[in-house]
Amino acid sequence: MNARGEADRDEAEYSNRLGERIRLIRRQKRLSLQDVEARSESEFKASVLGAYERGERSVSMPRLNRLASFYNVPVDQLLPRADGAGDAEVAEESAWVPGQKVVIDLVGLAGASGPDVDLIRRYLEIIQVKRQDFNGRVLTIRGDDLQALAAILGTSMDDAPGELATMGLLRPPATS
C-alpha cells in the first residue's frame, strides 16, 4: 500500500474511533439522536450527528467543541484514546451476580445515608474524576476499587457486593 492509501486508512480508522467516543458520551447522557437535535434546537441534526458517530463525516474542531459544551464534558473526552483503549466500552454493564462486575447505582447513592456512605461517596467521586465518567447513573467497580470498598465496609472482597446491595447501592438486576 502506498503512503497516501495508508494515510486514508488511518484517517478512516480515526474517524470511526472518534465516532465511537461521541456515541459513547451521548449514550452515557441517555440521549437519542433525536433528543440531541431537539435539545440543541437543531444545531446538531440527528442525521449529521449519526454520520459523525458512524465515522462517515468529518467533524471540525469548532463543531466538536460546541458538541462537548452541549454534552457538558471536556472536549478531550470526545477524542479517541491514543492507544484505542476504552473507545468501544459499553456504557452500561449487567447487574452484579457472583463472578460478575459490581455496578454501583449512583442515583441510589445520592439518597443513601449511614456511617460508611460518606466514605463510599467520596471514594466513588475520586473514581469518577479519575476515569472522567460522565454517566452519572452507574459506576462499574474494578477489582482494586472493590478491594478499597471492602476495606471501607470492613468486609472481604467476596462479601462487599452483598453489603453494597444491603445498603441499596448496587444496580438492580436487569429483567429480560
LINRAKA-V591504 format. One record per pair of residues at least 4 apart in sequence whose C-alpha atoms are under 8 Angstrom apart, sorted by the first residue. I is the first residue (numbers start at 0). J is the second residue. D is the distance in Angstrom with one decimal. If there is no record, write none. Layout:
BEGIN
{{I,J,D} {I,J,D}}
END
This chain:
BEGIN
{{0,4,6.1} {0,5,6.4} {1,5,6.3} {2,6,6.1} {3,7,6.2} {4,8,6.2} {5,9,6.2} {6,10,6.1} {7,11,6.2} {8,12,6.1} {9,13,6.1} {10,14,6.1} {11,15,6.2} {11,54,7.1} {12,16,6.3} {13,17,6.0} {13,79,7.6} {14,18,6.1} {14,51,7.8} {14,54,4.6} {14,55,7.5} {14,56,7.8} {14,57,6.9} {15,19,6.3} {15,52,7.2} {15,53,6.1} {15,54,4.2} {15,55,7.8} {16,20,6.4} {16,54,7.5} {16,79,5.7} {16,83,7.7} {16,86,6.4} {17,21,6.3} {17,51,7.9} {17,52,7.3} {17,54,7.2} {17,77,6.9} {17,78,5.7} {17,79,5.3} {18,22,6.1} {18,51,5.4} {18,52,3.6} {18,53,5.6} {18,54,5.3} {19,23,6.0} {19,52,5.9} {19,53,7.4} {19,86,6.2} {19,87,6.2} {20,24,6.3} {20,52,7.9} {20,76,7.7} {20,77,5.4} {20,78,6.5} {20,79,6.1} {20,86,5.8} {20,87,7.3} {21,25,6.3} {21,51,7.8} {21,52,6.1} {21,77,5.5} {21,78,7.9} {22,26,6.1} {22,52,5.6} {23,27,6.1} {23,87,7.5} {23,88,7.6} {23,89,7.5} {23,90,6.5} {24,28,6.2} {24,70,7.6} {24,77,7.3} {24,133,7.3} {24,134,7.8} {25,29,6.4} {25,30,5.7} {25,31,7.4} {25,70,7.4} {26,30,5.8} {26,31,7.3} {26,90,6.9} {27,90,5.9} {27,133,6.6} {27,134,4.5} {27,135,7.9} {28,70,7.5} {28,133,7.4} {28,134,5.9} {28,135,8.0} {30,34,5.5} {30,35,6.4} {31,35,6.4} {32,36,6.4} {32,44,7.9} {32,45,4.8} {32,46,7.9} {32,48,7.0} {32,49,7.0} {33,37,6.1} {33,44,7.8} {33,45,5.5} {34,38,5.9} {35,39,5.8} {35,41,7.9} {35,43,6.7} {35,44,7.7} {35,45,7.0} {36,40,6.1} {36,41,4.7} {36,42,6.7} {36,43,5.2} {36,44,5.0} {36,45,5.5} {37,41,5.9} {39,43,6.2} {39,69,7.4} {43,47,6.9} {43,48,6.3} {44,48,6.1} {45,49,5.9} {46,50,6.2} {47,51,6.3} {47,56,7.7} {48,52,6.2} {49,53,6.2} {50,54,6.1} {50,55,5.0} {50,56,5.4} {51,55,6.0} {51,56,5.1} {51,57,6.4} {51,58,6.7} {58,62,6.4} {58,63,6.3} {59,63,6.1} {60,64,6.0} {61,65,6.3} {62,66,6.2} {63,67,6.2} {63,74,7.1} {63,77,7.9} {64,68,6.3} {64,74,5.7} {65,69,6.1} {66,70,6.2} {67,71,5.8} {67,72,5.3} {67,73,6.1} {67,74,5.1} {67,77,7.0} {68,72,6.3} {68,73,7.5} {68,74,7.7} {72,76,6.7} {72,133,7.4} {73,77,7.6} {74,78,7.2} {76,131,7.6} {79,83,6.5} {79,86,6.1} {80,84,6.2} {80,85,7.3} {80,86,6.8} {90,134,7.7} {91,137,7.6} {92,100,7.8} {92,102,7.0} {92,139,7.2} {93,100,7.8} {93,102,7.7} {93,172,7.5} {93,173,6.8} {94,99,8.0} {94,100,7.6} {94,101,7.2} {94,102,6.3} {94,169,7.8} {94,170,5.9} {94,171,6.2} {94,172,4.8} {94,173,6.2} {95,99,5.6} {95,100,5.7} {95,101,5.1} {95,102,6.4} {95,160,7.9} {95,169,7.5} {95,170,7.5} {95,172,7.1} {96,100,7.7} {100,139,6.8} {100,140,6.7} {100,141,7.3} {101,139,5.8} {101,140,5.3} {101,141,7.5} {101,145,8.0} {101,160,6.7} {101,169,7.3} {102,137,6.3} {102,138,5.6} {102,139,4.4} {102,140,6.0} {102,169,5.9} {102,170,5.7} {103,108,8.0} {103,137,5.4} {103,138,5.1} {103,139,6.2} {103,140,7.2} {103,168,5.6} {103,169,4.6} {103,170,5.6} {104,108,6.3} {104,136,6.2} {104,137,4.8} {104,138,6.9} {104,168,5.2} {104,169,5.2} {104,170,4.7} {105,109,6.3} {105,135,6.5} {105,136,5.0} {105,137,5.1} {105,138,6.9} {105,168,7.3} {106,110,7.1} {106,135,7.6} {106,136,5.6} {106,137,7.5} {107,111,6.3} {107,167,6.5} {107,168,5.7} {108,116,7.8} {108,120,7.2} {108,167,7.7} {108,168,5.7} {111,116,6.8} {111,166,7.5} {111,167,7.5} {111,168,7.9} {112,116,5.7} {112,117,7.7} {113,117,7.6} {115,119,6.2} {115,151,7.0} {115,152,6.7} {116,120,5.9} {117,121,6.1} {118,122,6.1} {118,151,7.2} {119,123,6.1} {119,148,6.9} {119,151,7.2} {120,124,6.1} {121,125,6.4} {122,126,6.5} {123,127,6.2} {124,128,6.2} {125,129,6.1} {126,130,6.1} {127,131,5.6} {127,132,5.2} {127,133,7.7} {127,138,7.8} {128,132,6.9} {132,138,8.0} {134,138,7.8} {137,170,7.3} {140,144,5.8} {140,145,6.1} {141,145,6.1} {142,146,6.3} {143,147,6.4} {144,148,6.2} {145,149,6.0} {145,156,6.4} {145,159,7.4} {146,150,6.3} {146,155,7.9} {146,156,5.7} {147,151,6.3} {148,152,6.1} {148,159,7.1} {149,153,5.9} {149,154,5.1} {149,155,5.6} {149,156,5.4} {149,158,7.7} {149,159,5.1} {150,154,6.3} {150,155,7.5} {152,159,7.1} {152,162,7.6} {154,158,6.1} {154,159,6.0} {155,159,6.0} {156,160,7.6} {158,162,6.4} {159,163,6.1} {160,164,6.1} {160,169,7.5} {161,165,6.2} {162,166,6.3} {163,167,6.4} {163,168,5.2} {163,169,5.9} {164,168,5.5} {164,169,5.0}}
END
